[in-house]
Amino acid sequence: MLKWALIFFLISVIAGVFGFTGIAAGTAAIAKVLFFIAVALFVIFLILGLTVFRSIT
């Protein structure tokens, strides 16, 4: 998921350089959403991993 966020971010930067501000804003918003979803999933799985590890050992 972070890979897709990085791809959309790069598309946003390239579109911004060439003056396509509407496309740049759209892809930046998609990249931001994907990034925060990836961070949220990481935190959830980190917490689950720590709690399951403690209950097993």
N, C-alpha and C positions, 0 to 999 in steps of 0.2 A: 504494500500500500504506500509505503514511503517512496518507492520507485515511481509510482504514478504521480504522487505529489511533486516530486522533483521534475518529472517530465512536464507537468502542467505549469510549474514555476518557470522552467526554461522557455516554454512557449510564450508565456506571459512577458518575460523580459525581451525576447526577440520581437514580439508583436509591438511592444512599447517602443523599442528602438526604431522600428519602421513606421511608427505613427498610428498604428491600429489600436487606439486607446480602448475602444469598446471590447475588442477581443482580449486585450491585455487584462482588462478589469474582470472579465468573465473567467478567464483561465486562472487568474490570481485567486478569485473566490473559490474555485474548485480545488485548487492546490491547498488553500487554507483549511477547507473542510476536511479533505483527505488527511492532511497532517494532524489535525486535532483528533480525528477518529483513530488514527494509528497510535497517537500518544495515549488516548483513553484505553484502547485495547491493551497496550503495553502495561499500563498501570494496573488494570484489572487482572491480567494474567500474572503479573508480579505478585500482587496481593494473594491471589489464589494459590500460586506456587509456594509462597511462604507459609500459608496456613495449612495446606495439604502436607507439605514437608514436615511440619511440626506434628501433625496428627499421625503420620506414618511412623516417625522415629520416636 
